[in-house]
């Protein structure tokens, strides 16, 4: 089993910043990719940012230039630095790990991000 623990969410004003963390533990063998997703009330979960084991990143269009995903492989932790936050960024943010060898994905429990205007 693999466990993901997210932290760093909270309430922030428009234009503010937050840094989310996602610590992975458990049976993680081989290479893996990690990503951040979000789900706003009444909407489907969407990809926000993803980083491969090789460091390739991709972002949802609305967060490009404002959000940065990174990983510390020694700590098996992914980060999402969110700057210039907007009310439309309000959502529950979920971390996901993709285990390449076993083709299994695991999700974190989610952390709430609320941007107030």
N, C-alpha and C positions, 0 to 999 in steps of 0.2 A: 504494500500500500504506500501511497504518497500523500503527504499532507502539505497544504499550502496555508500560510497564515499571513493575511494582509493587515496592514496598519497604515496610519497616516491620514486617513480621511477626516473630514470635519466641516465646519462652517467657515466660509471665507467671503469677503466682500469682492465685488466686481473689480477685476484688475489685480487681485491678489494671487498668491502662489501656494501650492501644496506639493508635498513629495510623498508619494505612496511607496510602500515597501511590500514585498512579497517573499517570504522566506519558505523555501521548499525543504522537506525532509522525508526520510523513509527510503524506500527501495527505488533509488534512481540509479540506473545503470546506463552507461553509454552517453551519447550526446542527446541534447534536448533543446527545444526551442521554448520561448516563453512569450506570453502576450498579456495585454490588458484589454479588457472589454468593459462596456458599460451598458446599463439598462435603465432608462428613464421610465417613469410611470406611464403605462399605456403604450409603451413602445417595445420593439424587439431588441434583444441584446445585439450590440454591434461591436465590431473590432475597433479599438482605439489605436493601438500600437502593438507591434510584434517585432521580436528580435530573434534571429536564428543563432544557432550555436557558433556559426562563423562570424556573427556580428552584423549581418545584414538586417536593416530595419525597414519597416514600412509603417505608414501612418494614415489614419483616416483624414480626408482632405481638410476638414474643419479645424483640426488640431495641429496641422503642419506649421512649423515655426513657433509654436507655443509650448508643445509637449515634447519631452525627450525620454525615450526608454533606454535603459542601460541594465547591465547585469554585473554582478560580482560572482564569478563562477566558483571561487574558493569558498564563498559563503552560501552558494546556491540561492542567491537572492536577486530578484529583479526590482527595479525602481522605475517609477514614472514621475518625472519632474514636470509639474504643470504650472505654467506661468500665464499671466494675463487672462485669468479665468473669467468666463462669461456665464451668465445665468443658464444658457443652454447646455453648459457642461454639467449641470446638476443631474446626478444619477447615482446608482449603486455601481461601483467599480469592482470588477472581478479579475482575478489573476488566473491564468491558465498555463499549465506546463504540458508540452507535447513530448512524450518519450519516443524518440525516433525508432529505436530497436524493437520495442514491443508494440508500437503504434497505439499506445494508450494515452489518453488525455485526462488530466485531473484539474478540478476547479477549486478555487478558494471559496470562502464563505461570503465574501463581498465586504466592501467598506463604503459607507455613504459619504458622498461629496455634495455639499450644498453651497451654491454661490448666490449670495443675496445682493439685490440691487438697492 
